[in-house]
């Protein structure tokens, strides 16, 4: 088969086939009477092998080694290619991040582009002091997406505080820029996202915090529930009750439940949930004590009947605690009357 026909069937240009021949990678087996290159079936098969290996990122020199040495082990070479590809992708992601940051800043000219690039360099500095100075600089005017990404990855508490302050001032769509952090595989990133969302007012942030109530990380769930409960969002109540049961920030959870229970429509379900946990067969003494103490945060009309009912409990320590709390509430009510 002549070179033109081979090029047409293989999709490899005649020029590239000649280059392969010059490198000794694919040599046509024969020549016609007129001296034209003539490729046999094994030659064409080798061309397809070359093209297949090129798709893995092998250089032509490496491909020659692979095809000419039947004993060549692929493991090390493939491992090198994986690592190099990962490095290249990291560089490409960094470039894409910079381009998006520049685009988000809507630069009016190349001076503005250079300014945002310098700011990005400052944020990427290994020095925490430099990163903080970059955020707090008077001329710093970072786009919200850049600040949000920095907030989600910053580990230094002082720099993180400066970034949260700057992001809170960034205006609209702040919550939306933090949303990707809630789906990160890294629980620390999700924790930072929730922490920032707790500092942002409005329904958008609250809706994202509601999604975080189902997070597998208890710290994320707790922060979201405390923030939502403070905002009087009823969906936080089940998580807050669970926090009391598990002892996760149970004092704060009890106080926030009391805030929610100030709404008469929410008080009854909260009381029922606490009562159910008190009666649960698996509830041990520490759990029941935390639940009894949480009852004291509820409105008197809901707390007192439960506390009085517990004064005859078989757990005498719990019974005495319930009686003391009931007496305290009654004294407080009489004093305010």
Number of C-alpha atoms within 10 A of each C-alpha: 17 15 19 14 13 20 16 11 11 13 11 16 15 15 11 11 20 17 13 17 13 11 13 12 20 21 20 21 12 14 13 11 7 6 8 13 18 18 21 15 11 12 17 19 13 15 19 15 13 21 16 13 16 14 9 12 15 18 13 16 11 14 19 17 13 18 15 11 10 8 8 12 10 9 9 10 14 14 11 11 15 14 12 13 14 12 12 12 12 12 12 12 12 12 12 12 16 17 13 15 21 21 13 14 17 12 14 8 8 9 10 14 17 13 16 22 16 13 19 22 15 19 22 14 14 10 11 19 13 16 25 20 16 25 25 16 10 8 10 14 17 22 20 25 21 20 25 27 18 20 25 25 15 18 14 12 10 14 23 22 15 18 26 24 16 21 26 20 11 17 11 11 12 21 27 16 17 25 19 15 23 22 14 14 9 10 18 17 22 25 23 21 29 27 19 24 27 20 13 16 12 11 11 15 22 20 14 20 29 19 13 23 22 13 18 10 14 17 17 24 23 25 22 28 30 26 21 25 24 17 18 19 17 19 13 26 24 16 20 30 24 17 22 24 21 14 15 16 15 21 16 16 27 24 20 25 30 21 19 24 24 14 13 11 11 17 21 15 15 23 20 13 15 23 16 11 18 21 10 11 8 9 14 11 13 13 16 21 21 19 22 23 19 24 27 22 20 24 19 15 9 19 21 21 11 19 24 17 12 21 19 14 13 9 13 12 13 22 20 16 17 27 19 15 20 23 15 13 18 14 12 12 11 9 8 7 6
